[in-house]
Amino acid sequence: MDGKIDLRRTVDGYRARVGEFRVLEIPARRYLMIDGRGDPNTPAFAEAVETLYPVAYSLKFASRTATGRDYVVPPLEGLWWADDMDTFTVARDKSRWCWTLLNLVPDWLTADDVGAAVARVAARRRPARLSDLRTDVLIEGRCVQTLHVGPFDDEAAVLDRMHHEFIPDHGLCLTGRHHEIYLSDFRRVAPGKRRTIPAAPMCHKPLKIMA
């Protein structure tokens, strides 16, 4: 990698295997974020992606110049939720989905670095959703994750097993939003070869207190 830091190799949450549900602790991490709602196969979703990447690359180039620390831009990630989470595993009603797209900010970069990157992007060619971009810390804690290879719509069976079998069978319950990590750039990789890490934050179910 020519001396570049590749967070996909060092961040534990970026590693998973097909057919294996793995429980791990995810530390608090800071991300670039853009919120949205509805079917991801829409211009609004594409505009969010096209806003995150220029800022992420601006941060990367600034880090290389100012600190000498070059790195591979981390993969795109997303948080997904709905009033009824079965819309992800049964009905697949994408119009009811809410989402937040994420891109990890390396821990040696500051809020000032992010602000400067946004300013540089705005000065060149302002993306449609730049004013909606924010940075925030995501705190998930204990999560379960696996690896899915194939089209996104084929992921429903994996999520059904995760949400309705693995999690309850281990005395756990969901505590946050469905989290996906897109190891493949879905704009360039054929659906059958896409590699996605589905993850879910969870906790142990509270013990029942007998009267």
Secondary structure as the mmCIF struct_conf table of DSSP 4:
data_model
#
loop_
_struct_conf.conf_type_id
_struct_conf.id
_struct_conf.beg_label_comp_id
_struct_conf.beg_label_asym_id
_struct_conf.beg_label_seq_id
_struct_conf.end_label_comp_id
_struct_conf.end_label_asym_id
_struct_conf.end_label_seq_id
TURN_TY1_P TURN_TY1_P1 ASP A 2 GLY A 3
STRN STRN1 ILE A 5 ILE A 5
HELX_RH_AL_P HELX_RH_AL_P1 LEU A 7 THR A 10
HELX_RH_3T_P HELX_RH_3T_P1 ASP A 12 TYR A 14
STRN STRN2 VAL A 18 VAL A 18
TURN_TY1_P TURN_TY1_P2 GLY A 19 GLY A 19
STRN STRN3 ARG A 22 ILE A 26
HELX_LH_PP_P HELX_LH_PP_P1 PRO A 27 ALA A 28
STRN STRN4 ARG A 29 ARG A 37
BEND BEND1 GLY A 38 GLY A 38
BEND BEND2 PRO A 40 THR A 42
HELX_RH_AL_P HELX_RH_AL_P2 PRO A 43 THR A 67
BEND BEND3 GLY A 68 GLY A 68
STRN STRN5 TYR A 71 TYR A 71
HELX_LH_PP_P HELX_LH_PP_P2 VAL A 72 PRO A 75
STRN STRN6 LEU A 76 TRP A 81
BEND BEND4 ASP A 83 ASP A 84
HELX_RH_3T_P HELX_RH_3T_P2 MET A 85 THR A 87
TURN_TY1_P TURN_TY1_P3 PHE A 88 VAL A 90
BEND BEND5 ALA A 91 ALA A 91
HELX_RH_3T_P HELX_RH_3T_P3 LYS A 94 ARG A 96
STRN STRN7 CYS A 98 LEU A 104
HELX_LH_PP_P HELX_LH_PP_P3 VAL A 105 PRO A 106
TURN_TY1_P TURN_TY1_P4 ASP A 107 TRP A 108
HELX_RH_AL_P HELX_RH_AL_P3 ALA A 111 ARG A 124
TURN_TY1_P TURN_TY1_P5 ALA A 128 ARG A 129
HELX_RH_3T_P HELX_RH_3T_P4 LEU A 130 ASP A 132
STRN STRN8 ARG A 134 LEU A 138
STRN STRN9 GLY A 141 GLN A 145
STRN STRN10 LEU A 147 LEU A 147
STRN STRN11 HIS A 148 VAL A 149
BEND BEND6 GLY A 150 GLY A 150
HELX_RH_3T_P HELX_RH_3T_P5 PHE A 152 GLU A 155
HELX_RH_AL_P HELX_RH_AL_P4 ALA A 156 ARG A 161
HELX_RH_PI_P HELX_RH_PI_P1 MET A 162 PHE A 166
HELX_RH_AL_P HELX_RH_AL_P5 ILE A 167 ASP A 169
TURN_TY1_P TURN_TY1_P6 HIS A 170 GLY A 171
STRN STRN12 LEU A 172 LEU A 174
BEND BEND7 GLY A 176 GLY A 176
STRN STRN13 HIS A 178 TYR A 182
BEND BEND8 LEU A 183 SER A 184
TURN_TY1_P TURN_TY1_P7 PHE A 186 ARG A 188
BEND BEND9 VAL A 189 VAL A 189
HELX_RH_3T_P HELX_RH_3T_P6 PRO A 191 LYS A 193
STRN STRN14 ARG A 195 HIS A 204
HELX_LH_PP_P HELX_LH_PP_P4 LYS A 205 MET A 210
#
